[in-house]
């Protein structure tokens, strides 16, 4: 038996996700590098931001490869993308830290602050999509309401 779903298939607002996450990474990285630099621990801070950028791209690839689906099922994609993003960020960060030996405070504070900012941006974009699952909205209504 084939079950017909009452939820419409929606396309995720990928352009909005890319813009919001990139902006969050850029602003948080710049602020963190500035604060760490004023404390005198800036050596290696840019490497923390670079590791976070690598994870951000990996997480975006998970979302970009996902086909249209019901709004409720985007929760699984969001958890998967967040998991991939954090694993890649931490793996790159640990690899850079062990191989190049940057300043501990400068490196890890920028990496973690940028990661938290990107996570907040990701949730900000995914939340309206997940809320539309209860309301039965279409993808166009989701992107217009969340813009």
N, C-alpha and C positions, 0 to 999 in steps of 0.2 A: 504494500500500500504506500502510495506517495502522499505525504502530507503537504498541503498547501499552506504556506505561512501567511499570516495576516500582516506581517511587517513588510514594508517595501524595501527593496534592495537600494542601498545608497552608496554613492561614491564619497570617499573621505575627502575633506577639504585640505588636500596635500599642500597646496601653495601656501595656505595660511599656516600650516604646521611648520613648514620650512622657514618662513619669514619670522614667526614668533620665536622658534627655537634659536635661530641664528642671531636674532637681536638679543635674546636673553644671554646667549653665550658671549656675544661681543661686549655687552654692557657689564655683565658680571666679571668677565675676564679683565676688562680694562680697570674696573674699580678695584678688583682684588690685586692686580699687579701694581696699581698706584699705592694702595695701602701697604702692601708688603714692601714695596720699594721705599716708602717713607720710613719703614721700620729698619731698613738696611739689610733686608734678606731677599732682595730681588733676584739674586743669581739663581737661575733655573726656573723662575716663575713662568716664563713664556713656555717652558716645556710642559708645565701642568695644564696650561690653556690648550696646548697642541694635543695632549692626550685626550682632553675632554672633547675637542673637535673631532678627533678620530672616532670616539664613541658616539657622538652626535650623528655623524654620517652613517655609521653602522645601524643605528636605530632607525634613521630615516629610510634606509634601504629595506628594512623589514616591512615598514608601512607601505612603501612604494610598490613592493612586490605583491601586496595583498589585493585580490580582486574585489569587486563590489560585493557587499554582503549586507545582512540585516544590521540595523543600528545596534542591537543588543550584542551581537557577535564581535563588534569592534573592541569590546573590553578585553577579549583574549589577545587581540593584536596589540593593544596598548601595553598589556603586561609583558608580552613577548618582546616588544620593541624596547621597553624600559629595561628589561633584563639584559638584552643584547647590548644596549648602550652602556650600561654600568659594567658589564663584564669586559667589554672591549676597552672602556676608559681605564678601568683598574689594571687590566693586563698591560696596556700601553704605558700607563703610569709606572707600574712596578718595573717594567722592562727598562724604561728611561731612567728611573731612579737608580736601579742597580748597575746599569751599564755606564752612565755618565756621572753619577754622584753629585747631583745639584744640592743646593741648600735645602734642608729638610722642611723647614717652616715655609719658605717661599714656594717651594714646589707643591707640597700637599695642600696648603691652604688655598691656593689658586685652583687646583684640580677639584677639590671638594666643593668650594663655593660655586664654581662654574657648573659642576654636576647638579647641585641642588637647584640652581637657577633654571637649568635646562629641564629638569624634572618638573618644576612648577609650571613652566611654559607648556610642556607637553600635556600636563593634566588640564591646564586652562583650555587647550584646544580640544582635547578628547571629551571633556565633561559635557558640553552641549550635544555632542553626538550621542552619548550614552543616555542623556536625559530624553532625547527624542525617541528612544525605544519605548518609553512609557506613553509618550504623547502620540506616537504613530505618525510623526512628521516625515516628510520626504527630505532627501538630501539638500534640495534647494532651500527649503525652509530652515534647515539646520544652519547652513552657511550664512543665510541672511540674518537669522536671529542672533548668531554669535559674532557677527562682524561689528 
